[in-house]
Amino acid sequence: MAIPGSPGRLILNRVLVLLGDSTAVGIGDLVPGGWRGFGPILSSAYSDNGYRNHAVSGARLADVRHVQLPRALRDRPSAAVVIAGVNDTLRSDFSVRRMYEDLDHVCRELTAAGVAVVTVRFHDQGRVFKLPGRLRRVLKDRIDEYNRVVDVVVARHGVRCVDLHTMPGAYELDTWAVDRLHPSERGHRMLARAFAAELRAGGLQFGDVSLECSGGRELTVWHHMAWLMLKGIPWLWKRGADLLPLLWADEPAETIGPVPGEVLPADTGRL
């Protein structure tokens, strides 16, 4: 159904959709019945709305583009949160150009349909996970390259963005679940509050989000250390096997280079 006078443009429902990976799934915020996460918390601040979560654990940006996006567009949403990219940085076929193409496509299609979109710039993962120096630098280089992609896509399509690195409390221990890879309930509430503020700034009627946690056992520093030693480091070496050759390589991370045929806003530079 099209809006009169606006050929081809869909009438949007008051629906919030989530696209992304395990963080968008809600991992880290366990409640009776399963994982909750920032999605339902954010949705509760959006009165008289529908809510659909298309995120999948382990998803990469290509999965968001080719699988999740078509499903989300069928919901005719008014708002969308897109949070993905970390899984791409942990693979041997990492390509910042493909990440750019995938994120640009997702944001272009959503905004062309009239959807208010918010995404994220990522924080220094190694600072939270306490990675060895060389591995932390490799991953940080990749995150930095992807954040440059986000900057360009955000500027081009008028997408809202939450910068996790500058979010107050982002590097505090209780912001993170015991795995230090996913937000705790507090961390998910912080995300929901930040997304609500950005969507509100974009003209949508989102209320405020409380940071008061509602359940779950309190995790101490000893819980975090035990998980890190018994599960975290073995998981990292298994999942990060693709990165091992980079620990001894002197080559810099791939860069995307200039975007052919496009002039970027002056304050974003060129990828």
C-alpha positions in Angstrom: 0.0 0.0 0.0 1.4 3.4 -1.0 1.0 6.8 0.5 -1.1 9.1 -1.8 1.2 11.5 -3.6 4.2 9.4 -2.8 4.4 6.7 -5.5 5.8 3.4 -4.3 6.4 4.4 -0.7 5.0 2.1 1.9 2.7 3.1 4.7 4.7 2.1 7.8 3.3 0.3 10.8 4.4 1.3 14.3 6.8 -1.6 14.4 10.3 -1.7 15.8 12.6 -4.3 14.1 16.0 -5.6 15.2 18.6 -6.8 12.8 22.0 -8.2 13.8 23.9 -10.7 15.8 23.9 -12.2 19.3 23.8 -8.9 21.0 20.6 -8.0 19.2 19.3 -11.5 20.1 19.7 -10.5 23.8 22.5 -12.8 24.9 23.8 -11.7 28.2 20.5 -10.8 29.7 18.9 -14.0 30.8 15.4 -14.0 32.2 12.8 -16.7 32.9 11.9 -18.0 29.4 15.2 -17.2 27.7 17.3 -14.3 26.5 15.7 -10.8 26.7 18.2 -8.1 25.8 17.7 -4.5 24.8 15.0 -5.3 22.2 12.0 -5.9 24.4 13.2 -3.1 26.8 13.4 -0.6 23.9 10.1 -1.8 22.5 8.3 -1.2 25.9 9.3 2.5 25.5 7.6 2.7 22.1 3.9 2.9 22.9 1.2 1.0 20.9 3.8 -0.7 18.7 4.7 -4.0 17.3 8.1 -5.7 17.7 10.0 -8.1 15.6 13.5 -9.4 16.2 15.2 -10.9 13.1 18.6 -11.1 14.7 20.5 -14.4 14.7 23.5 -15.4 16.9 26.7 -15.5 14.8 25.3 -13.4 12.0 27.6 -11.3 9.8 26.7 -8.2 7.9 26.1 -10.3 4.7 23.5 -12.3 6.7 21.8 -9.1 7.8 21.7 -7.9 4.2 20.6 -11.1 2.4 18.4 -12.8 5.0 17.3 -10.5 7.8 16.6 -7.3 5.8 14.0 -8.8 3.4 12.1 -10.2 6.3 12.3 -6.9 8.2 11.0 -4.9 5.3 8.0 -7.2 5.0 7.0 -6.0 8.5 6.8 -2.4 7.1 8.6 -1.0 10.2 8.8 2.5 11.4 12.0 2.0 13.3 15.0 -0.3 13.0 18.1 -1.1 15.1 21.1 -2.6 13.2 23.9 -4.0 15.3 26.4 -6.3 13.6 30.0 -6.5 12.3 32.0 -8.0 15.2 31.7 -11.5 13.8 33.1 -10.2 10.5 36.2 -8.9 12.3 37.0 -12.4 13.6 37.2 -14.1 10.3 40.1 -14.8 7.9 38.0 -13.5 5.0 37.6 -10.2 6.7 36.9 -7.5 4.1 36.1 -3.9 5.1 34.9 -3.2 1.5 32.3 -6.0 1.7 31.3 -4.8 5.1 30.8 -1.3 3.7 28.8 -2.6 0.8 26.5 -4.7 3.1 25.9 -2.0 5.7 25.4 0.6 3.0 22.8 -1.6 1.3 20.9 -2.3 4.5 20.7 1.4 5.5 19.9 2.5 2.0 17.0 0.1 1.7 15.6 0.9 5.2 15.8 4.6 4.8 14.4 4.5 1.3 11.3 2.8 2.8 10.9 5.6 5.3 12.3 3.7 8.3 14.1 5.5 11.1 17.4 3.6 11.6 20.0 3.6 14.4 23.2 1.6 14.3 26.4 1.6 16.4 30.1 2.4 16.3 31.9 -0.3 18.3 34.1 0.0 21.4 37.6 -1.5 21.9 36.6 -5.2 22.4 40.1 -6.1 23.7 39.9 -3.6 26.5 36.9 -5.4 27.9 38.1 -8.9 27.1 41.7 -8.3 28.2 43.3 -9.7 25.1 47.0 -10.2 24.6 48.7 -7.1 23.2 49.3 -8.1 19.5 45.8 -9.7 19.1 44.2 -6.7 20.7 45.9 -4.4 18.2 44.8 -6.5 15.3 41.2 -6.6 16.4 41.2 -2.9 17.3 42.6 -2.1 13.8 39.7 -4.0 12.3 37.1 -2.4 14.5 38.6 1.0 13.7 38.3 0.3 10.0 34.7 -0.8 10.4 33.9 2.3 12.5 35.1 4.4 9.5 32.6 2.5 7.4 29.8 3.3 9.9 30.7 7.0 9.8 30.4 7.2 6.0 27.2 5.2 5.9 25.6 7.2 8.7 26.5 10.5 7.0 25.3 9.4 3.6 21.9 8.0 4.6 21.1 10.2 7.7 21.1 7.2 10.0 21.3 7.8 13.8 24.3 6.2 15.6 25.3 5.2 19.1 29.0 5.3 19.8 29.7 2.5 22.3 33.3 3.7 22.9 32.1 7.0 24.4 29.0 5.6 26.1 29.3 6.4 29.9 30.1 3.2 31.7 31.0 1.2 28.6 34.2 -0.2 30.1 32.8 -0.9 33.6 32.8 -4.5 34.6 29.1 -4.7 35.5 28.1 -3.5 32.1 29.2 -6.9 30.7 28.0 -10.4 31.1 30.4 -13.0 32.5 31.7 -13.7 29.0 32.7 -10.1 28.6 31.5 -10.3 25.0 27.8 -9.5 25.5 26.2 -6.8 27.6 24.8 -7.7 31.1 21.2 -6.7 31.9 22.6 -3.3 32.8 24.5 -3.1 29.6 21.4 -4.0 27.5 19.4 -1.4 29.4 22.1 1.2 28.6 21.9 0.2 24.9 18.1 0.5 25.0 18.2 3.9 26.6 20.8 5.1 24.0 18.8 3.8 21.1 15.6 5.3 22.5 17.3 8.7 22.7 18.5 8.5 19.1 15.2 7.4 17.7 13.5 10.1 19.7 15.9 12.6 18.2 14.8 11.2 14.8 11.2 12.2 15.5 9.8 9.0 16.9 7.8 8.8 20.2 10.1 6.7 22.4 9.9 7.2 26.1 12.9 7.0 28.5 14.3 3.6 29.6 15.1 2.8 33.2 18.6 1.5 34.1 17.3 -0.3 37.2 18.0 -4.0 36.9 15.2 -6.4 37.6 16.8 -9.7 38.3 19.6 -12.2 37.9 22.5 -13.0 40.2 25.1 -10.4 40.9 28.4 -11.3 39.2 31.6 -10.6 41.1 35.1 -10.1 39.7 35.8 -13.7 40.6 33.0 -14.9 38.3 34.5 -13.0 35.5 38.0 -14.3 36.1 36.9 -17.9 36.4 34.9 -17.7 33.1 37.8 -16.0 31.4 40.3 -18.7 32.4 38.0 -21.8 32.0 36.0 -20.8 28.9 36.9 -17.4 27.6 40.5 -17.9 26.5 39.8 -21.4 25.0 36.8 -20.0 23.1 38.9 -17.1 21.9 41.7 -19.3 20.5 39.2 -21.6 18.8 37.1 -18.7 17.4 40.1 -16.6 16.6 42.1 -19.2 14.8 41.5 -17.3 11.6 43.5 -14.4 13.1 46.6 -16.3 14.2 48.6 -15.6 11.0 48.1 -11.9 11.6 49.9 -12.1 14.9 53.2 -12.4 13.1 52.3 -10.4 10.0 53.6 -6.9 9.4 51.0 -6.0 6.8 48.4 -3.4 7.9 44.7 -4.1 8.0 42.9 -3.9 4.7 41.4 -0.5 3.9 38.5 0.3 1.6 40.1 3.1 -0.3 38.1 5.8 -2.1 34.5 5.0 -3.0 34.3 5.2 -6.8 32.0 7.8 -8.3 30.8 9.2 -5.0 31.6 12.4 -3.2 31.4 12.1 0.5 30.5 14.9 3.0 33.5 17.0 3.7 33.6 16.2 7.4 33.7 12.4 6.9 36.7 12.1 4.6 37.1 9.2 2.2 37.2 5.5 3.1 
